[in-house]
């Protein structure tokens, strides 16, 4: 569970492993091979055994790709990892390229040579991504070929860690809020509504949610790795490694669920011959499409039928999330009290911040894991949006600077994600003014009312408007979905500039996290989680409106607020939030911390 700080920086990875991969490629008659970050389950966090990109290159970020040709290689990352990739990857072996601007397809168009055969593992690529990759390779006169055996895995050989086999355990109704049989019947109706007979499910979060189980195959998310076939009548076949099956699991799943092994999956797909089968091209790899088509099934391309229902939390899940956030708020308040007292006298370094915060969460006795590795950025490191401290990059907070801490926890009853920016010593007037602009956007998104059918992309500008008025902005999304003791990043909803057609619906949990980043100096972000409330009449209005209820309960640094920049409505809203924090979390704290909280949440 503990966060580690010894980031992989072994520059011998490239020189050591790339020749082994090239040898395995040559044995298969290949001139190149594609190495995506994604594994067979499209996970954000990967089991060590599936982190092929890290083994091949040394790069450990959560997004990226590589192309290894017989005489050159390139690695692709987005803007979050510009510094990290240069630190971890040997540039004598890998050319560093932009993942977003052209990415792998653009590279293949110019780097591939006519007549070359470039391999790919169909279990690791979506069919849509493969379309563009094949098109790009064809322009260069090269050919992309699927491989039955991954040459990287062959090169890795016996040194490759074993696949995880954490126990799959029941997730009780007191947390799930709905039984698996009821969910399966409901999702079966959605499948039938698409004119299909069955759906193939490969997203671990959907499997965990649908069958009311949780696992431990992936850090930071309680996911079991496996697959499932759900029939339109609600019956299902669940494919799990037998080593994961606990004694109580068969009875928990019931008679309508047949437990099988991953080795049984190819035959199960073949048995869908003549049936219409829903498969999500964004979640499931090309291998599933090819296997179903070869079997004579009719593939219905469509969104994972569990995705939207999973995002709309039921009353039991919402109540669990409230409890998790109260518990987490008490831990955060103890941490912020430490920062406001000891941390001001002897400013901590980033690793001390991470370790201290995790200790306060562990002290609740309910922490199952972090929901992601804590981001603690002191001074200029706070301006790196997804910076994560390492032993080598560790920086001490300085007086007159800002400390940005983005963190979250996994509890049985909910998943949390919260960012607070704290002044160490006396902040500058510019810091206070820009913090207040971020706060104004945060408050606007928290209090907005909106009609049914509104998407997150239609609300995004509310959080940015105060910054825009000052000629400022930030380059990340404003909000992402969050699971219920599942992934901290969950779709299909989001709040961002990029268009999104998914309307915000009651029960959806989203983050509210505008920010501002001054390169080389400091970063600011204020993040709470909030959920969409049912539409209600507005006095004097004509249409019922949805809104948001804030879940996160932790003080926001008042020393960074320029009260005169807030309108009367904003000041009232800010003070009301702090009063709620004080009244809800205060009783859980000892006298010293509670006295500090009273002062930290006093009206502005």
C-alpha positions in Angstrom: 0.0 0.0 0.0 2.8 2.4 0.9 3.8 4.8 -1.9 7.3 4.2 -3.1 9.8 6.9 -4.2 12.6 4.9 -5.9 11.4 5.7 -9.4 12.8 3.4 -12.0 15.7 5.3 -13.6 17.8 2.4 -14.8 19.2 3.7 -18.1 20.5 0.3 -18.8 16.9 -0.9 -19.6 17.1 0.3 -23.2 20.6 -1.0 -24.0 19.9 -4.2 -22.1 16.4 -5.1 -23.2 15.9 -3.7 -26.7 18.5 -6.1 -28.2 16.6 -9.0 -26.7 13.4 -7.8 -28.2 15.0 -7.3 -31.6 16.4 -10.9 -31.4 12.9 -12.2 -30.7 11.4 -10.1 -33.5 14.0 -11.5 -35.9 13.1 -15.0 -34.9 9.5 -14.2 -35.9 10.5 -12.6 -39.2 9.6 -9.1 -38.0 11.3 -5.8 -38.8 9.6 -4.0 -36.0 7.2 -4.3 -33.1 4.6 -1.9 -31.4 4.7 -1.6 -27.6 1.7 0.2 -26.2 1.4 1.1 -22.5 -2.0 -0.6 -22.3 -2.3 -4.2 -21.2 -5.0 -6.8 -22.0 -7.5 -5.1 -19.8 -6.8 -1.4 -20.8 -5.9 -0.7 -17.1 -4.7 2.8 -16.0 -2.5 1.1 -13.4 -0.8 -2.1 -14.5 0.3 -5.2 -12.7 4.1 -5.5 -12.9 3.8 -8.5 -15.2 1.9 -6.4 -17.8 4.0 -3.2 -17.7 5.8 -4.0 -21.0 6.6 -0.5 -21.9 8.5 0.0 -18.6 10.5 -3.2 -19.1 11.4 -2.3 -22.6 12.3 1.3 -22.0 12.5 2.2 -18.3 9.6 4.7 -18.7 7.1 4.2 -15.9 4.4 6.8 -16.7 0.7 5.9 -17.0 0.4 6.8 -20.7 2.8 6.2 -23.6 3.9 3.9 -26.4 7.0 2.7 -28.2 8.0 1.5 -31.7 11.0 -0.7 -31.9 12.4 -1.2 -35.4 15.4 -3.2 -36.2 17.7 -0.2 -36.6 16.0 2.5 -34.5 13.3 3.1 -31.8 11.0 5.8 -30.5 9.0 6.4 -27.4 5.9 8.5 -27.2 4.6 10.4 -24.2 2.2 13.3 -23.6 3.0 16.7 -21.9 2.7 15.3 -18.4 5.8 13.2 -18.7 8.2 15.4 -20.7 10.6 15.6 -17.7 10.1 12.0 -16.5 10.8 10.4 -19.8 14.1 12.3 -20.3 15.1 11.2 -16.8 14.2 7.5 -17.3 14.9 6.6 -20.9 18.3 6.3 -22.7 18.0 8.8 -25.6 20.8 6.9 -27.4 18.3 4.1 -27.8 14.9 5.8 -28.0 14.0 9.0 -29.8 11.5 10.9 -27.7 8.3 11.9 -29.5 4.9 13.5 -28.7 2.1 11.0 -28.1 -0.6 13.5 -29.0 0.8 15.5 -31.9 0.8 12.8 -34.6 1.8 10.1 -32.2 2.7 6.6 -33.4 0.8 6.8 -36.7 2.8 9.9 -37.8 6.0 8.2 -36.9 5.2 5.0 -38.8 4.5 7.1 -42.0 8.0 8.4 -42.0 10.1 5.8 -40.1 8.8 2.6 -41.6 10.4 1.3 -44.8 8.7 -0.2 -47.8 8.4 -4.0 -47.4 8.9 -4.0 -43.7 6.8 -6.3 -41.5 5.9 -4.7 -38.2 4.3 -6.9 -35.6 1.6 -6.1 -33.0 -0.1 -8.0 -30.3 -3.9 -7.9 -31.0 -4.7 -8.3 -27.3 -3.1 -4.9 -26.6 -4.6 -2.7 -29.2 -8.2 -1.4 -29.8 -9.6 -2.0 -33.3 -10.0 1.7 -33.8 -6.4 2.4 -32.9 -5.2 -0.4 -35.2 -7.1 1.1 -38.1 -5.0 4.3 -38.0 -1.8 2.4 -37.3 -2.4 0.1 -40.3 -3.3 3.1 -42.5 -0.1 4.9 -41.5 2.1 1.8 -42.1 0.5 1.2 -45.5 1.4 4.8 -46.5 5.0 3.9 -45.9 4.7 0.7 -47.8 5.0 -1.4 -44.7 2.6 -4.0 -43.3 1.3 -4.5 -39.7 1.0 -8.1 -38.8 -0.7 -9.7 -35.7 1.5 -12.0 -33.7 0.3 -15.1 -31.9 3.2 -14.9 -29.4 4.4 -11.5 -28.2 8.1 -11.2 -28.9 8.6 -8.8 -26.0 7.1 -11.4 -23.7 9.4 -14.0 -25.2 12.4 -11.7 -24.6 11.3 -11.0 -21.1 11.2 -14.8 -20.5 11.6 -16.2 -17.0 12.4 -12.8 -15.6 8.9 -11.7 -16.2 6.9 -11.5 -12.9 4.0 -13.9 -12.6 0.4 -12.7 -13.3 -1.3 -11.5 -10.1 -3.7 -13.9 -8.4 -5.2 -11.8 -5.6 -8.4 -13.3 -4.1 -11.7 -12.2 -5.6 -14.0 -11.3 -2.7 -17.7 -10.4 -2.3 -18.5 -6.7 -2.1 -21.5 -6.7 0.2 -24.8 -5.0 -0.5 -24.2 -2.5 2.3 -21.6 -1.0 0.0 -22.9 -1.9 -3.5 -26.5 -0.8 -2.8 -27.9 -3.3 -5.4 -27.6 -7.1 -5.8 -25.7 -8.6 -8.7 -28.7 -10.5 -10.0 -30.7 -7.3 -10.2 -27.8 -5.6 -12.0 -27.3 -8.5 -14.4 -31.0 -8.5 -15.3 -30.9 -4.7 -15.8 -27.8 -4.8 -18.0 -29.2 -7.8 -19.9 -32.2 -5.7 -20.8 -29.8 -3.0 -22.2 -28.1 -5.7 -24.2 -31.4 -6.9 -25.6 -32.4 -3.3 -26.3 -29.4 -3.1 -28.7 -30.8 -6.1 -30.6 -28.0 -8.3 -29.2 -28.0 -11.7 -27.5 -24.9 -11.2 -25.3 -22.1 -8.8 -24.4 -18.4 -9.5 -23.9 -17.1 -7.6 -20.9 -13.3 -7.0 -20.5 -13.1 -3.9 -18.4 -12.1 -5.0 -14.8 -14.2 -2.2 -13.3 -17.3 -3.4 -15.1 -16.7 -7.0 -13.9 -16.2 -5.8 -10.3 -19.3 -3.7 -10.4 -21.6 -6.2 -12.2 -20.8 -9.2 -10.0 -20.4 -7.2 -6.8 -16.8 -8.4 -6.3 -13.5 -6.7 -5.7 -9.9 -7.9 -6.1 -6.3 -6.9 -5.7 -4.6 -7.5 -9.0 -3.9 -3.8 -9.6 -2.5 -1.3 -7.2 -4.6 1.8 -6.3 -7.8 0.1 -7.7 -9.4 -3.0 -6.1 -9.8 -4.7 -9.5 -9.9 -8.4 -10.4 -8.5 -9.2 -13.8 -10.8 -11.4 -15.8 -13.5 -11.4 -18.6 -17.2 -12.1 -18.7 -19.9 -12.9 -21.2 -23.3 -11.6 -20.1 -26.4 -13.0 -21.8 -29.5 -10.9 -22.4 -31.4 -13.0 -19.8 -29.0 -12.0 -17.1 -27.1 -15.2 -16.9 -23.3 -15.0 -17.3 -20.0 -16.8 -17.7 -17.2 -15.3 -15.6 -13.6 -16.2 -16.5 -11.1 -16.0 -13.6 -7.9 -17.7 -12.7 -8.9 -20.5 -10.4 -6.2 -19.3 -7.9 -8.3 -16.2 -7.4 -11.5 -18.0 -6.6 -12.2 -18.0 -2.9 -14.4 -20.6 -1.2 -17.3 -18.3 -0.7 -17.3 -16.9 -4.3 -19.4 -19.5 -6.1 -22.2 -19.2 -3.7 -22.0 -15.4 -3.7 -22.3 -15.4 -7.5 -25.2 -17.8 -7.6 -26.5 -20.4 -10.0 -26.9 -18.0 -13.0 -23.1 -17.3 -13.1 -20.8 -20.0 -14.4 -17.2 -19.8 -13.2 -14.6 -20.7 -15.8 -10.9 -20.2 -16.5 -9.3 -17.7 -18.9 -8.3 -20.8 -20.9 -11.9 -21.5 -21.6 -12.5 -18.1 -23.1 -11.6 -18.8 -26.8 -14.1 -21.8 -26.8 -16.8 -19.7 -25.1 -16.4 -17.0 -27.8 -16.6 -19.7 -30.5 -19.9 -20.8 -29.0 -21.4 -17.4 -29.8 -21.6 -18.4 -33.4 -24.7 -16.9 -35.1 -25.4 -14.6 -32.2 -25.3 -10.8 -32.0 -22.7 -9.8 -29.5 -22.0 -6.3 -28.1 -18.3 -5.4 -27.7 -16.9 -2.0 -26.8 -14.1 -1.0 -29.2 -12.8 1.5 -26.6 -12.5 -1.1 -23.9 -11.9 -4.4 -25.7 -8.9 -5.3 -27.9 -9.0 -6.2 -31.5 -8.4 -9.9 -30.5 -12.0 -10.2 -29.3 -13.4 -8.7 -32.5 -11.3 -11.1 -34.6 -12.2 -14.1 -32.5 -15.9 -13.4 -32.7 -15.8 -12.7 -36.4 -13.9 -15.9 -36.9 -16.5 -17.8 -34.9 -19.3 -16.5 -37.1 -20.8 -14.1 -34.5 -22.2 -10.8 -35.5 -20.3 -8.1 -33.7 -22.3 -5.1 -32.4 -19.9 -2.2 -31.8 -21.2 -0.3 -28.7 -20.3 1.1 -25.4 -19.7 -1.3 -22.5 -23.3 -1.6 -21.2 -22.1 -1.4 -17.6 -20.3 1.9 -18.1 -23.2 4.4 -17.8 -25.1 2.5 -15.1 -21.9 2.1 -13.1 -21.3 5.8 -13.3 -24.8 6.7 -11.9 -24.3 5.8 -8.2 -27.4 4.5 -6.4 -28.5 5.9 -3.0 -26.5 3.3 -1.1 -23.3 4.1 -3.0 -23.9 7.9 -2.5 -24.4 7.4 1.3 -21.2 5.3 1.4 -19.3 8.0 -0.4 -20.5 10.6 2.1 -19.3 8.4 5.0 -15.9 7.9 3.2 -15.5 11.6 2.7 -16.3 12.5 6.3 -13.7 9.9 7.5 -11.2 11.2 4.9 -12.0 14.8 5.8 -10.9 14.1 9.4 -7.6 12.6 8.2 -7.1 15.6 5.9 -7.8 18.0 8.6 -5.2 16.4 10.9 -2.7 16.6 8.0 -3.5 20.2 7.3 -3.2 21.0 11.0 0.3 19.4 10.9 1.2 21.5 7.9 -0.1 24.7 9.6 1.9 24.1 12.7 5.0 21.9 12.5 5.1 22.3 8.7 5.4 26.1 9.0 8.2 26.0 11.6 10.2 23.3 9.8 8.9 23.1 6.2 8.8 19.4 5.1 10.1 17.9 1.9 7.7 16.3 -0.6 8.3 12.7 0.6 7.6 13.7 4.2 4.3 15.3 3.1 3.3 12.1 1.2 4.3 9.8 4.1 2.6 12.0 6.8 -0.7 12.2 4.9 -0.8 8.5 4.3 -0.1 7.9 8.0 -3.2 10.0 8.9 -5.3 8.0 6.5 -4.0 4.7 7.8 -4.9 5.8 11.3 -8.6 5.7 10.4 -8.3 1.9 10.4 -10.4 1.8 7.2 -7.9 2.6 4.5 -7.6 -0.2 1.9 -5.2 1.6 -0.5 -4.4 5.0 -1.9 -6.6 5.8 -4.9 -3.5 7.0 -6.8 0.1 7.9 -5.9 0.0 11.2 -4.0 1.1 14.3 -5.9 3.0 16.6 -3.6 4.6 19.5 -5.5 6.6 22.1 -3.5 7.2 25.5 -5.1 8.2 25.0 -8.8 7.3 21.3 -8.7 3.7 22.3 -8.1 3.6 23.8 -11.6 4.1 20.3 -13.1 0.6 19.1 -13.3 1.1 15.4 -12.7 4.4 15.6 -10.8 5.1 12.8 -8.4 8.0 13.0 -5.9 10.8 10.6 -6.2 13.9 10.1 -4.0 16.0 11.9 -6.6 13.6 14.8 -7.4 12.4 15.3 -3.8 12.2 19.0 -2.9 11.7 20.8 0.4 9.0 23.3 0.8 10.3 26.9 1.1 8.9 29.8 3.1 7.1 32.2 0.8 6.1 29.4 -1.6 3.1 27.2 -2.3 2.7 23.4 -1.7 0.2 21.6 -3.9 -1.0 18.2 -2.5 -3.3 16.0 -4.7 -4.2 12.7 -3.0 -6.9 10.2 -2.6 -7.9 7.0 -0.7 -9.8 3.8 -1.3 -12.2 2.7 1.4 -14.8 -0.1 1.2 -17.6 2.5 1.1 -16.0 5.0 -1.3 -13.1 6.5 -3.3 -11.8 9.9 -2.5 -9.7 12.5 -4.5 -8.9 15.9 -3.2 -6.4 18.7 -3.9 -5.4 21.4 -1.5 -2.9 24.2 -2.1 -1.3 25.5 1.1 0.9 28.6 1.6 4.2 27.9 3.4 5.2 31.1 5.1 3.8 34.3 3.7 2.4 34.1 0.1 2.9 36.9 -2.4 0.0 39.0 -3.5 0.1 37.4 -7.0 -0.2 34.0 -5.4 -3.3 35.1 -3.4 -4.9 36.8 -6.4 -4.5 33.8 -8.7 -5.6 31.4 -6.0 -8.7 33.5 -5.6 -9.4 33.4 -9.3 -9.2 29.6 -9.2 -11.5 29.6 -6.1 -14.1 31.7 -7.9 -14.2 29.1 -10.8 -14.4 26.3 -8.3 -17.3 27.9 -6.5 -19.1 28.6 -9.8 -19.0 25.0 -10.8 -20.1 23.9 -7.4 -23.3 26.0 -7.3 -24.4 25.8 -10.9 -27.9 24.6 -11.8 -28.5 22.9 -15.2 -31.2 21.2 -17.1 -31.4 17.5 -18.1 -29.2 16.7 -21.1 -26.4 19.1 -20.1 -22.9 17.7 -20.6 -19.7 18.4 -18.7 -18.2 20.1 -21.7 -21.0 22.7 -21.5 -20.1 23.5 -17.9 -16.4 23.6 -18.2 -16.1 27.3 -19.1 -17.7 28.2 -15.8 -14.6 27.1 -13.9 -12.3 28.9 -16.3 -14.1 32.2 -16.8 -12.5 34.1 -13.9 -9.1 33.0 -15.1 -9.9 33.8 -18.7 -10.9 37.3 -17.7 -7.4 37.8 -16.4 -5.8 36.2 -19.5 -5.0 33.0 -17.7 -6.0 29.3 -18.2 -5.0 25.7 -17.3 -4.3 22.8 -19.7 -6.1 19.9 -18.0 -9.7 18.9 -17.7 -11.8 20.4 -15.0 -13.5 17.2 -13.8 -13.4 13.4 -14.2 -15.7 10.7 -13.0 -14.9 8.7 -9.9 -15.9 5.1 -9.0 -17.4 3.6 -5.8 -14.5 1.7 -4.3 -13.3 1.4 -7.9 -11.1 3.5 -10.2 -10.4 7.1 -9.2 -10.7 8.0 -13.0 -14.0 6.7 -14.4 -16.0 7.5 -17.5 -18.0 8.1 -19.5 -18.7 11.5 -18.0 -16.2 14.3 -17.7 -15.9 18.1 -17.5 -13.4 19.4 -20.0 -13.0 21.6 -23.0 -13.1 18.6 -25.3 -16.6 17.8 -26.5 -18.4 15.1 -24.6 -21.8 13.8 -25.6 -22.6 12.1 -22.2 -25.1 14.1 -20.3 -24.6 14.5 -16.5 -27.1 12.3 -14.7 -28.1 12.0 -11.0 -25.6 10.0 -9.0 -22.6 10.7 -11.2 -19.6 11.7 -9.1 -17.2 14.1 -10.8 -14.3 16.1 -9.6 -14.3 19.9 -9.6 -10.6 20.9 -10.0 -9.7 24.1 -11.8 -6.1 25.3 -11.4 -3.3 27.7 -12.4 0.3 26.9 -13.0 3.2 29.3 -13.3 6.1 27.4 -14.8 9.2 27.4 -12.7 7.5 29.0 -9.7 4.3 27.5 -8.3 1.0 25.6 -9.0 -2.5 26.1 -7.7 -5.3 23.6 -7.8 -8.5 23.3 -5.7 -10.3 20.0 -6.0 -13.4 18.6 -4.4 -15.6 15.7 -5.5 -19.3 16.3 -6.0 -22.2 14.4 -7.3 -25.1 15.3 -9.6 -28.4 15.7 -7.7 -31.9 15.0 -9.0 -33.6 17.7 -10.9 -35.8 19.9 -8.7 -38.0 23.0 -9.4 -36.4 26.4 -9.1 -38.5 29.0 -7.4 -40.1 31.1 -10.1 -38.5 28.9 -12.8 -40.1 26.8 -15.5 -37.9 23.8 -15.7 -36.5 21.5 -13.0 -32.7 21.8 -12.7 -30.0 19.4 -11.6 -27.2 20.6 -9.3 -24.2 19.3 -7.4 -23.7 18.3 -3.8 -20.1 18.5 -2.6 -18.7 15.3 -1.0 -15.2 16.4 0.0 -14.9 18.0 3.4 -11.6 19.7 4.1 -10.6 23.3 4.8 -9.3 25.5 2.0 -6.4 27.8 2.9 -8.1 31.1 3.9 -4.7 32.9 3.9 -4.6 32.6 0.1 -8.1 34.1 -0.4 -8.4 37.8 -1.3 -11.9 38.4 0.2 -12.4 41.6 -1.7 -12.3 39.7 -5.0 -15.3 37.5 -4.0 -18.8 38.6 -4.7 -21.3 38.5 -1.8 -22.7 35.3 -3.2 -19.3 33.7 -3.5 -18.3 34.7 0.0 -21.6 33.3 1.4 -21.0 30.1 -0.5 -17.4 29.8 0.7 -18.3 30.4 4.3 -21.2 28.0 4.2 -18.9 25.3 2.9 -16.4 25.9 5.7 -19.2 25.9 8.2 -20.3 22.4 6.9 -16.7 21.2 7.2 -16.4 22.5 10.7 -19.8 21.0 11.9 -19.3 17.6 10.2 -15.6 16.9 10.7 -15.0 18.9 13.9 -16.6 16.3 16.2 -14.2 13.6 15.0 -11.0 15.6 16.0 -9.2 16.0 19.2 -9.3 19.4 21.0 -6.2 20.8 19.6 -7.0 20.0 15.9 -10.6 21.0 16.4 -9.6 24.4 17.7 -7.3 24.9 14.7 -10.2 23.8 12.4 -12.5 26.4 14.0 -10.0 29.1 13.1 -9.2 27.7 9.6 -12.8 27.7 8.7 -13.8 31.0 10.2 -15.8 33.3 7.8 -13.9 35.5 5.4 
